Amino acid sequence: MNIFVILKQTFDTEEKISIQDGKIAEDGVKFIINPYDEYAVEEALRQKEQLGGSVTVVSVGPARVAEALRTALAMGADEAILIQNDDSESDEFTISSLLAAYFRDQAFDVILGGYFSVDNGASQTAVRLARLLDIPHASAITHLQITSNQATVTRDAEGDTETIEIRLPALFTAQQGLNEPRYPSLPGIMKAKKKPFLTLEPKQLHGIEAEIAPKTVRTALSLPAERKSGRILLGTIQEQTVELVHLLRNEDKVI
Ligand SMILES: Cc1cc2nc3c(=O)[nH]c(=O)nc-3n(C[C@H](O)[C@H](O)[C@H](O)COP(=O)(O)OP(=O)(O)OC[C@H]3O[C@@H](n4cnc5c(N)ncnc54)[C@H](O)[C@@H]3O)c2cc1C
């Protein structure tokens, strides 16, 4: 079973985001594997443990992304591919086109990705990749069972649970609850240093002669409005009620 995971390196969800010159500042920021992609890596490893085969992790991004790929290798993936792309304005069209160009030269049974990235949150890249490769996909899966050339998945359909059958090769995106990702072990970290790690330039990819420049342009980026500090109303219940109604009507203008 040739299993691939497309993973993105994202900001640590604990990081405080700041904006400089219209872009998110990356100086001193801690990066992690996108949490949904960690579920994808874990699922790939579990499927390999049951069915045999190999797990390859693939990411598009700048050189710093190597750290996320090495973490996946330390978790147990067999091989990592970094498609080097330093353009921070890349959009889902560019990223999925680069990934598709890579996958067109690979023999794969299953591609796993995350339901969405916690920093940008487009939920597009994986689905676009499935479309470009002309393979079926199921998003937000919470269970995956593979039998020969067919998969049965349970997916989270906005709170309802849907079970579907899909013929392989296929692409799946992982929802929270799919599994509990393992931590890299110390021997895993040591072994990861010796595992195959390939860095590719976009021009080395087959069929990338076509236009892959972003199709969208971000024209503005702003942080959410700062939350006002809470206020404690004083006085009798009647006085507090009158004050509350006054504030809701005249300050927040919600009634
Ligand atoms: C601050 C910032 C700086 C960035 N700088 C760069 C840069 O220098 N170079 C660059 O190439 N991109 C960069 N990007 C990433 C790029 O903009 C996004 O990866 C791309 O537009 C995908 O959209 P998304 O993040 O909303 O992912 P979504 O579409 O929400 O992701 C869904 C799933 O698709 C897969 N996926 C998403 N992105 C990738 C990826 N890059 N590689 C492999 N799998 C992926 C993952 O499985 C993910 O869970 C940057 C993003 C941010 C927020």
The ligand as an ORCA input file, in Angstrom:
! r2SCAN-3c Opt
* xyz 0 1
  C       2.017     33.435      7.005
  C       2.025     32.445      5.878
  C       3.190     32.320      5.108
  C       3.246     31.372      4.063
  N       4.389     31.256      3.322
  C       4.460     30.320      2.318
  C       5.636     30.148      1.541
  O       6.654     30.819      1.750
  N       5.640     29.200      0.568
  C       4.530     28.418      0.326
  O       4.572     27.568     -0.555
  N       3.397     28.558      1.038
  C       3.344     29.488      2.027
  N       2.197     29.629      2.756
  C       1.168     28.644      2.578
  C       0.173     28.842      1.452
  O      -0.334     30.113      1.411
  C      -0.935     27.820      1.749
  O      -0.379     26.557      2.003
  C      -1.896     27.578      0.604
  O      -2.462     28.729      0.147
  C      -2.935     26.535      1.049
  O      -4.052     27.106      1.685
  P      -4.433     26.852      3.184
  O      -3.243     27.164      4.039
  O      -5.680     27.595      3.478
  O      -4.650     25.269      3.329
  P      -5.971     24.399      3.300
  O      -6.471     24.379      1.914
  O      -6.913     24.769      4.406
  O      -5.284     22.995      3.690
  C      -5.974     21.758      3.641
  C      -4.955     20.652      3.638
  O      -4.209     20.660      2.416
  C      -2.840     20.285      2.679
  N      -1.922     21.416      2.430
  C      -2.180     22.759      2.543
  N      -1.086     23.476      2.245
  C      -0.108     22.588      1.958
  C       1.256     22.702      1.589
  N       1.828     23.895      1.469
  N       1.981     21.568      1.365
  C       1.397     20.331      1.494
  N       0.107     20.165      1.859
  C      -0.621     21.260      2.073
  C      -2.795     19.865      4.148
  O      -3.081     18.508      4.265
  C      -3.918     20.714      4.745
  O      -4.420     20.224      5.969
  C       2.110     30.562      3.798
  C       0.937     30.699      4.564
  C       0.881     31.633      5.616
  C      -0.393     31.760      6.421
*
